[in-house]
Amino acid sequence: MSQIGGLRHEVVVALLFDGRGILLSSLSGSEGARASVSGRYRPLLKQIFDVDASGLVLVHNHPSGDPSPSAADIAATRRLGAIARVVEVDFFDHLVIAGRMALSMRRAGLMTGRTGRSRP
């Protein structure tokens, strides 16, 4: 939250974990003035395979100060969840950060499917 919560532009960070829940890598990208998470999954998939990750958490900020995910955020998260299931990677959560507030899309019931393992 302290790193991206107060930014004035949207940033997306993917945290990649091994099967024991140990952080292997993080991949970040700036989305500029866009209002939602983009659907560019290729760089993320490449990094997942490069480090042999078995799980991921996606984090992005909302410069507006409202952590409520947009319809586009929810749709992109569900697309990524479907891709993750196909490549056998646990998609643990997608967190939306706004200032000092955070929303877990998993806890809010906005992610479909279950993870196969416990959270990191």
C-alpha positions as CSV (number, residue, x, y, z in Angstrom):
1,M,0.0,0.0,0.0
2,S,2.8,2.4,0.9
3,Q,4.5,1.9,-2.5
4,I,1.5,2.4,-4.9
5,G,-1.4,3.6,-2.8
6,G,-0.7,7.3,-3.3
7,L,0.4,7.3,-6.9
8,R,-1.4,9.5,-9.4
9,H,-1.2,6.9,-12.2
10,E,-2.3,3.3,-12.3
11,V,0.3,0.6,-11.6
12,V,-0.2,-3.2,-11.8
13,V,2.1,-5.5,-9.8
14,A,2.1,-9.3,-10.1
15,L,3.6,-11.2,-7.2
16,L,4.7,-14.7,-8.1
17,F,5.0,-17.5,-5.6
18,D,6.4,-21.1,-5.5
19,G,4.4,-24.0,-4.2
20,R,5.5,-23.3,-0.6
21,G,4.2,-19.7,-0.7
22,I,7.7,-18.1,-1.0
23,L,7.8,-15.0,-3.2
24,L,9.9,-15.7,-6.3
25,S,9.5,-12.6,-8.4
26,S,7.4,-9.5,-8.9
27,L,6.5,-8.0,-12.2
28,S,5.2,-4.4,-12.4
29,G,4.0,-2.2,-15.1
30,S,2.5,1.3,-15.4
31,E,-0.9,1.7,-17.0
32,G,-0.7,5.5,-17.2
33,A,-4.1,7.1,-17.1
34,R,-6.1,4.0,-17.8
35,A,-9.0,3.3,-15.6
36,S,-8.7,-0.5,-15.4
37,V,-6.3,-3.4,-15.5
38,S,-5.2,-4.2,-19.1
39,G,-5.6,-7.6,-20.7
40,R,-1.9,-7.9,-21.6
41,Y,-1.1,-11.2,-20.1
42,R,1.8,-12.4,-22.3
43,P,4.6,-10.7,-20.2
44,L,3.0,-12.1,-17.0
45,L,2.8,-15.7,-18.5
46,K,6.4,-15.5,-19.6
47,Q,7.6,-14.5,-16.2
48,I,5.4,-17.2,-14.6
49,F,7.1,-19.9,-16.8
50,D,10.6,-18.3,-16.5
51,V,10.6,-18.6,-12.6
52,D,8.4,-21.7,-12.5
53,A,5.8,-20.0,-10.3
54,S,2.9,-22.0,-9.1
55,G,0.8,-19.1,-7.7
56,L,0.2,-15.4,-8.1
57,V,-1.4,-12.4,-6.5
58,L,-2.2,-9.4,-8.6
59,V,-2.2,-5.9,-7.1
60,H,-3.1,-2.6,-8.7
61,N,-4.0,0.9,-7.5
62,H,-6.8,3.3,-8.1
63,P,-5.5,6.9,-8.1
64,S,-9.1,8.0,-7.6
65,G,-9.0,7.0,-4.0
66,D,-11.8,4.5,-4.4
67,P,-10.7,0.8,-4.1
68,S,-13.9,-0.5,-5.7
69,P,-13.0,-2.5,-8.8
70,S,-14.5,-1.4,-12.1
71,A,-16.5,-3.8,-14.3
72,A,-13.4,-3.9,-16.6
73,D,-11.2,-4.8,-13.6
74,I,-13.5,-7.7,-12.7
75,A,-13.7,-8.9,-16.3
76,A,-9.9,-8.8,-16.7
77,T,-9.5,-10.6,-13.4
78,R,-11.8,-13.4,-14.4
79,R,-10.0,-13.7,-17.8
80,L,-6.7,-14.0,-16.0
81,G,-8.3,-16.6,-13.6
82,A,-9.3,-18.7,-16.5
83,I,-5.9,-18.5,-18.1
84,A,-4.2,-19.4,-14.7
85,R,-6.4,-22.5,-14.3
86,V,-5.4,-23.7,-17.8
87,V,-1.7,-23.3,-17.1
88,E,-2.1,-24.8,-13.6
89,V,-1.2,-21.7,-11.6
90,D,-3.1,-20.7,-8.5
91,F,-4.5,-17.2,-8.7
92,F,-4.8,-16.4,-5.0
93,D,-6.2,-12.9,-5.1
94,H,-6.4,-9.5,-6.9
95,L,-6.0,-6.6,-4.5
96,V,-7.1,-3.1,-5.4
97,I,-5.2,-0.3,-3.4
98,A,-6.5,3.2,-3.1
99,G,-4.5,5.4,-0.7
100,R,-4.5,3.5,2.6
101,M,-7.5,1.3,1.7
102,A,-7.4,-2.1,0.0
103,L,-10.1,-4.4,-1.4
104,S,-9.6,-8.1,-1.9
105,M,-11.5,-9.2,-4.9
106,R,-11.4,-12.8,-3.6
107,R,-13.0,-11.8,-0.3
108,A,-15.5,-9.7,-2.1
109,G,-16.6,-12.7,-4.1
110,L,-15.6,-11.2,-7.4
111,M,-13.2,-13.9,-8.5
112,T,-14.6,-17.1,-9.9
113,G,-13.1,-20.5,-9.1
114,R,-11.1,-21.7,-6.2
115,T,-7.4,-22.0,-5.7
116,G,-6.0,-25.4,-5.3
117,R,-3.8,-24.6,-2.4
118,S,-3.7,-22.4,0.7
119,R,-2.9,-18.7,0.2
120,P,0.7,-17.6,0.5
